[in-house]
Amino acid sequence: MIDPLRAAEMLGHRLTKNRRHLARWARREQVTCWRLYDRDIPDVPITVDDYEGALVIADCRRARHDEVLDDGWLDAVAGAVRDATGVVDLHHKTRRRMADRHATGAQYQRLGEGGAWREVGEGGRRFLVNLSDYLDTGLFLDHRRTRALVAAEAAGKRMLNLFAYTGAFTVHAAAAGAATTMSVDLSNTYLDWAAENLRRNRIDPRRHALERADVLAWLNAYRGPRFDLVVVDPPTFSNSKKMQGSFDILRDHVALLAGVARVAAPGAVIWFSTNHRGFALDERALPGFARPERSHDTVPPDFGYSRPHRSWRFSAAAGGQPRPGG
Ligand SMILES: C[S@@+](CC[C@H](N)C(=O)[O-])C[C@H]1O[C@@H](n2cnc3c(N)ncnc32)[C@H](O)[C@@H]1O
């Protein structure tokens, strides 16, 4: 049995240490939203994210913790976070693994109506986050560096953002001078949120389109101008009444990337990422492209231990054009 008081005490020490260590880095890099604690202690399976002074505690208990970590434990943990940081603006999310999500497809449901909306900054851009009502806040902090890398090569490009969520990649690319962007997502809620993020960054909607569609169907149907820069950051699994069948990253990534190659211009760059822990990139994915893994560059120091995602930058291999399809 884990003693809740002991766990809370260990957490307090670790938070103080992490804060001291990371605050210096965050100041230097002008990062204002960052992960303060990332399941560092096995007996304290939570994450704590700082959104410009408001803290989000995500409860990551798994089924195996249920008998030893009750809700009293969570209260003790929240108290320890408050004591160690002095922050009272605390929010709480349950990030339990959904064993039956293949059956329900429920990974993106709304959690509550707390309405804790905030505007925060990242790399000079502004983003609307919600700290209380959804499983995720609207800004995935582990992709902060990926967004900067994409922005760094976006100027003048036709950019495509697949599984665009709240449009964070799009905002960075558009603000960095992308000629056009196209953001595709299945969810009207997230596309409305993306539209608001674009508006807050004064991005012209006439050149920056948002499209509600199932990505695989959209890729098959698309006949417009090809894209020079593509971001593909799919969920591990999804199903919805709005799409045919389901999407499974392990099963479907070769077909997905083949679809991307069909809409990519010669010389295009494709950033692909997944947070599936057991993911193995299939050799048949994007034949003819150079495919260095870039996780080392994209995972930021505040996520150092947890390997939150893996990423690859695909580009036309020297001496030949990539073959479309796969
Ligand atoms: C993991 S998030 C993507 C994160 C996003 N790329 C970012 O970094 O902010 C998953 C998103 O994929 C969308 N989605 C899930 N299945 C989809 C599908 N088949 N077609 C289009 N969008 C889908 C969800 O609505 C959600 O916005």
The ligand as a Tripos MOL2 file, in Angstrom:
@<TRIPOS>MOLECULE
LIG
   27    29     1     0     0
SMALL
NO_CHARGES

@<TRIPOS>ATOM
      1 C1         -3.8790   13.6240  -31.7150 C.3       1 LIG1
      2 S1         -4.9700   14.9190  -32.2220 S.3       1 LIG1
      3 C2         -3.9930   15.6790  -33.4240 C.3       1 LIG1
      4 C3         -3.0690   16.6630  -32.7660 C.3       1 LIG1
      5 C4         -2.6880   17.8470  -33.6390 C.3       1 LIG1
      6 N1         -2.0090   17.4070  -34.8410 N.3       1 LIG1
      7 C5         -1.8270   18.8480  -32.8670 C.2       1 LIG1
      8 O1         -0.6310   18.6750  -32.7570 O.co2     1 LIG1
      9 O2         -2.3730   19.7760  -32.2800 O.co2     1 LIG1
     10 C6         -6.2410   14.0930  -33.0200 C.3       1 LIG1
     11 C7         -7.1490   14.9410  -33.9390 C.3       1 LIG1
     12 O3         -7.4810   14.1070  -35.0170 O.3       1 LIG1
     13 C8         -8.8550   14.2930  -35.3500 C.3       1 LIG1
     14 N2         -9.2770   13.0750  -36.0550 N.ar      1 LIG1
     15 C9         -9.4010   11.8260  -35.5650 C.ar      1 LIG1
     16 N3         -9.7170   10.9610  -36.5580 N.ar      1 LIG1
     17 C10        -9.7900   11.6830  -37.7030 C.ar      1 LIG1
     18 C11       -10.0400   11.3410  -39.0590 C.ar      1 LIG1
     19 N4        -10.2860   10.1040  -39.4260 N.pl3     1 LIG1
     20 N5        -10.0010   12.3320  -39.9840 N.ar      1 LIG1
     21 C12        -9.7530   13.6100  -39.6050 C.ar      1 LIG1
     22 N6         -9.4800   13.9870  -38.3250 N.ar      1 LIG1
     23 C13        -9.5060   13.0280  -37.3850 C.ar      1 LIG1
     24 C14        -9.5390   14.5770  -34.0390 C.3       1 LIG1
     25 O4        -10.7640   15.2790  -34.2510 O.3       1 LIG1
     26 C15        -8.4740   15.4110  -33.3280 C.3       1 LIG1
     27 O5         -8.6500   16.7720  -33.5740 O.3       1 LIG1
@<TRIPOS>BOND
     1     1     2 1
     2     2     3 1
     3     2    10 1
     4     3     4 1
     5     4     5 1
     6     5     6 1
     7     5     7 1
     8     7     8 2
     9     7     9 1
    10    10    11 1
    11    11    12 1
    12    11    26 1
    13    12    13 1
    14    13    14 1
    15    13    24 1
    16    14    15 ar
    17    14    23 ar
    18    15    16 ar
    19    16    17 ar
    20    17    18 ar
    21    17    23 ar
    22    18    19 1
    23    18    20 ar
    24    20    21 ar
    25    21    22 ar
    26    22    23 ar
    27    24    25 1
    28    24    26 1
    29    26    27 1
@<TRIPOS>SUBSTRUCTURE
     1 LIG1         1 GROUP 0 **** ****
